[in-house]
Amino acid sequence: MCKWGTTRHACLHGRRVGLDECIADLVIALNNAGFRTVASCCGHGKQPGSIILADGRELLIMPTQDIARMVCELFPPIHPRDGAIDVMQLARAIIDRRELGGGSF
């Protein structure tokens, strides 16, 4: 991840934008492939990076594969066993709890 302020300028959607240097190629490639982005940040070594797509999805960028695997382990398995909840159920539960003022898990 690059230092804050290490910016590369690019033209996206007819506008000149500043992109964090270390993820600029990825953001440009996504846009060139038809995945329009509206915001991005590499996280600058303090948090995961993210790229927000125009359709509302957000891509998280982990600094290493090991950290990405640890994050994945926070969620139920892809093929849940009896009694496990799926990711969308988990997300709805987190949102509901926050809306009720319960904070994060």
N, C-alpha and C positions, 0 to 999 in steps of 0.2 A: 504494500500500500504506500502511496506517495504522501508527502507532506502537504498540509493544507496550503492552497495557493499555487500548487504545481499544476498549471492548467494548459490544456491544448484547446485551441479554438477550432470549431468545425461549423459547417453549414448544415443544419438539419431542418427540414420542413420550411425551407426558405428563410430561415433565421440563423444568425451567427450566435453560437452558444459556446460557453466555456465548459469543458469536461475535465474531470480529474485525469491527469496524464495516464495513470496506470490502468484505467478501465476505458479510456477513450476508444481504442480499437474495438472493444466489445460493444460499446454503445453504438458506434457507427455501423458495425456489422449487423446488429439487430435492426436498426432503422433501414439499412439497405435491403434487408431480407423481408421487409414489410411489417416488422414489429415496432410500431411507433412508440418512442419513449417520451416521457414528459418530465422526468427528473432522474438524477443519479448522483451517487456519492460513494467513494471507495471506502469510507469509514476511517481513513487516515490512521489505521492501526489501533484505533480506540474502540471500534465496534464493527460488526459485519458491514460490508458494502451493500448497496442496494441499487437496483435499477427499476424504476416504476414505469410500467407500460400504460399506454393510453386507455387500454380496456379495463384498467383497475387492478391487474395483477402486479405483484412485486417480486422481483428476483433478488434473492439474497446471495451475497458473495462472501464465502468464508475464506479466511486467510490460508487455511491448509485443509487437505483432505481429512486429516485426523480430526480436526475441529468440526468439519462438516458431518463426519460420522457420529460424533458425540451429540450434535444437535439432532440428527435423525433419530437417535436412540431415545430422545425425549418424547417421541410420538409413538402411537400404537403401531404394530407391524402392518405392512401392506396387506397381508392375508391374515386378518384377525382370527384369533382363536375364540372359542366360546367366551362370552362375557366382555370382550374387548370392544372399545368404541372406535369409530373411524375418525380420521383427521377433521372432517367437516363437523362432526358432532363435537369434537374437542374445541374447535375454533368457535362454534356457536356458544358453547359453555363459557369460554373465556370472555367473549363479547358480552354475553348476558350478565356475567358477574361484574364486569367493568361498568356496564350501564346502571347496575344497581348500587354502584359505589363500593364494590368489594375489592377493588384493586386487582392486581395480577396474581396468578397462582404461585 
